[in-house]
Amino acid sequence: GELLMEEHLSPRKLKALAGVDDLQQVKALEMRVDTRETSLGNFGVHLPNLRELKLNNSLLVSVRDLGTSLSHLCVLWMACCGLSDLDGISSCSSLKELYIAYNNISELSQLTWLDHLEVLDLEGNNIEDIDQMQYLRLCCKLSHLTVEGNLICLKPNAESAEEPGYNYRAEVKKLIPHLKYLDKIPASQT
């Protein structure tokens, strides 16, 4: 109870969460947070070797709530967190895998800063315009992408009617030619 009264993730609280005395040892952390009530502060400063962070089913007002000290993070899970944009994701510059399924994300331009991104899960978001996929072309290592459950799987943009000849797999492959897997199926299969 007393631990929860602090309004941010202090080193003492992080040690209790991770079950260690030395925060240098922590390579992976899983927690649920509500940043409307609790600031995470710049908790990454205390976890210099953190490589994986799982925040699924948290309530995050913004990716910026994670602070700017997670530049060594390789894998980040933020599924079902109520995110509507990705502003601030560029401070996680080492990300190789990003799992942000079931949020309200519609705009992907912030992902262009993630040079090491290989796996991206956008399932069940709010992507209505196939042109958003062009931002992912700049993620030159991106090989696995999941977009099922977005409007772009049905039609190219919100204004267009459903076109019988429309094939989102072919369109995504055109926009991201280096993609190997789309929705867990080889991208070459359209």
C-alpha positions as CSV (number, residue, x, y, z in Angstrom):
1,G,0.0,0.0,0.0
2,E,2.7,2.5,1.0
3,L,4.6,1.7,-2.2
4,L,1.6,2.6,-4.3
5,M,1.2,6.0,-2.6
6,E,4.3,7.4,-4.3
7,E,3.3,9.1,-7.5
8,H,6.1,7.8,-9.7
9,L,8.2,4.8,-10.2
10,S,11.1,5.4,-7.8
11,P,14.1,3.1,-7.6
12,R,12.6,1.6,-4.4
13,K,9.3,0.8,-6.1
14,L,11.1,-0.6,-9.2
15,K,13.2,-2.9,-7.0
16,A,10.0,-4.2,-5.3
17,L,8.3,-4.6,-8.7
18,A,11.2,-6.5,-10.2
19,G,12.1,-8.4,-7.1
20,V,15.8,-7.5,-7.2
21,D,18.2,-5.4,-5.1
22,D,20.2,-4.3,-8.1
23,L,18.3,-2.6,-10.9
24,Q,21.2,-3.1,-13.3
25,Q,20.2,-6.8,-13.5
26,V,16.7,-6.0,-14.8
27,K,16.5,-6.9,-18.5
28,A,12.7,-7.4,-18.7
29,L,9.8,-5.9,-16.8
30,E,6.1,-6.4,-17.0
31,M,3.6,-4.1,-15.3
32,R,0.2,-2.4,-15.7
33,V,0.1,1.3,-15.2
34,D,-2.4,4.1,-15.3
35,T,-0.6,7.3,-16.2
36,R,-3.6,9.4,-15.5
37,E,-3.0,8.8,-11.8
38,T,0.7,7.8,-11.7
39,S,3.6,9.4,-13.5
40,L,6.2,7.0,-14.6
41,G,8.8,9.7,-14.2
42,N,11.9,8.9,-16.2
43,F,12.0,5.4,-14.8
44,G,14.2,4.1,-17.6
45,V,17.1,6.0,-16.0
46,H,17.1,3.5,-13.2
47,L,16.9,0.5,-15.5
48,P,20.0,0.9,-17.8
49,N,19.9,-2.7,-19.1
50,L,16.1,-3.0,-19.7
51,R,15.6,-4.6,-23.1
52,E,11.9,-5.7,-22.9
53,L,9.0,-3.8,-21.4
54,K,5.5,-5.2,-21.3
55,L,2.7,-2.7,-20.5
56,N,-0.3,-4.5,-22.1
57,N,-3.7,-3.5,-20.7
58,S,-2.3,-0.3,-19.1
59,L,-3.8,3.1,-19.5
60,L,-1.3,5.4,-21.2
61,V,-2.3,8.9,-22.1
62,S,0.7,9.1,-24.5
63,V,3.9,7.2,-25.4
64,R,5.7,10.3,-24.0
65,D,4.6,9.0,-20.5
66,L,7.4,6.4,-20.8
67,G,10.0,9.2,-20.6
68,T,13.1,9.6,-22.8
69,S,15.5,7.1,-21.2
70,L,14.5,3.9,-22.9
71,S,16.9,4.2,-25.8
72,H,18.2,0.6,-25.2
73,L,14.8,-1.0,-25.2
74,C,14.5,-3.7,-27.9
75,V,10.9,-5.0,-27.4
76,L,7.9,-3.0,-26.3
77,W,4.4,-4.3,-25.7
78,M,1.6,-1.7,-25.4
79,A,-1.5,-3.6,-26.6
80,C,-4.9,-2.4,-25.3
81,C,-3.5,0.8,-23.7
82,G,-5.9,3.4,-25.2
83,L,-3.2,5.0,-27.3
84,S,-4.4,7.3,-30.0
85,D,-1.0,8.4,-31.3
86,L,2.7,7.4,-31.3
87,D,4.2,10.8,-30.4
88,G,7.4,10.2,-28.4
89,I,8.1,6.7,-29.8
90,S,11.3,8.0,-31.3
91,S,13.0,8.1,-27.9
92,C,12.8,4.2,-28.0
93,S,15.4,4.4,-30.9
94,S,16.7,0.8,-30.5
95,L,13.2,-0.9,-30.8
96,K,13.3,-4.1,-32.9
97,E,9.8,-5.3,-32.0
98,L,6.7,-3.1,-31.2
99,Y,3.4,-4.7,-30.3
100,I,0.6,-2.0,-30.2
101,A,-2.5,-4.0,-31.1
102,Y,-6.0,-2.9,-30.1
103,N,-5.4,0.8,-29.6
104,N,-6.8,3.8,-31.5
105,I,-3.8,4.6,-33.7
106,S,-4.4,5.9,-37.2
107,E,-1.2,7.8,-38.0
108,L,2.1,6.1,-38.5
109,S,4.6,8.9,-39.4
110,Q,6.3,8.7,-35.9
111,L,7.5,5.1,-36.7
112,T,9.9,6.4,-39.4
113,W,12.5,7.1,-36.7
114,L,12.7,3.5,-35.7
115,D,15.6,2.3,-37.9
116,H,16.0,-1.1,-36.2
117,L,12.3,-2.1,-36.3
118,E,11.8,-5.6,-37.6
119,V,8.4,-6.6,-36.1
120,L,5.3,-4.4,-35.9
121,D,1.9,-5.5,-34.7
122,L,-0.9,-2.9,-35.5
123,E,-3.8,-5.4,-35.4
124,G,-7.2,-3.9,-34.5
125,N,-6.3,-0.2,-34.7
126,N,-7.8,2.7,-36.5
127,I,-5.8,2.8,-39.7
128,E,-8.2,4.0,-42.4
129,D,-5.8,5.1,-45.1
130,I,-3.5,2.7,-47.0
131,D,-1.1,5.7,-47.6
132,Q,-0.1,5.4,-43.9
133,M,1.8,2.3,-44.9
134,Q,4.3,4.4,-46.9
135,Y,5.8,5.6,-43.6
136,L,6.8,2.0,-42.9
137,R,8.8,1.8,-46.1
138,L,11.4,3.9,-44.3
139,C,11.8,1.2,-41.6
140,C,14.2,-0.7,-43.8
141,K,14.5,-3.7,-41.5
142,L,10.8,-4.2,-41.1
143,S,10.0,-7.8,-42.0
144,H,6.9,-8.8,-40.0
145,L,3.8,-6.6,-40.1
146,T,0.3,-7.3,-38.7
147,V,-2.5,-4.9,-39.8
148,E,-5.6,-7.2,-39.8
149,G,-8.6,-5.6,-38.1
150,N,-7.9,-2.2,-39.5
151,L,-10.2,-0.5,-42.1
152,I,-7.4,-0.6,-44.7
153,C,-8.0,-4.3,-45.0
154,L,-11.5,-3.6,-46.5
155,K,-10.9,-0.4,-48.5
156,P,-8.0,2.0,-49.3
157,N,-9.4,4.9,-47.3
158,A,-12.4,6.0,-45.3
159,E,-14.0,8.0,-48.1
160,S,-13.8,5.3,-50.7
161,A,-16.5,2.7,-51.3
162,E,-15.5,-1.0,-50.9
163,E,-13.9,-1.9,-54.3
164,P,-14.4,-5.5,-55.4
165,G,-10.8,-5.6,-56.9
166,Y,-9.1,-4.1,-53.8
167,N,-6.5,-6.3,-52.3
168,Y,-4.8,-4.8,-49.2
169,R,-2.1,-7.4,-49.2
170,A,-1.0,-6.4,-52.7
171,E,-1.2,-2.7,-51.8
172,V,0.9,-3.0,-48.6
173,K,3.5,-5.1,-50.5
174,K,3.7,-2.4,-53.1
175,L,4.3,0.3,-50.4
176,I,6.7,-1.9,-48.3
177,P,8.6,-4.1,-50.9
178,H,11.0,-5.5,-48.3
179,L,8.3,-6.9,-46.1
180,K,8.6,-10.7,-45.6
181,Y,5.4,-11.5,-43.6
182,L,2.0,-9.7,-43.6
183,D,-0.5,-10.9,-41.1
184,K,1.6,-14.0,-40.3
185,I,1.5,-15.1,-44.0
186,P,4.4,-14.7,-46.4
187,A,4.0,-11.2,-48.0
188,S,4.5,-12.7,-51.4
189,Q,1.1,-14.4,-51.2
190,T,-1.4,-11.9,-52.3
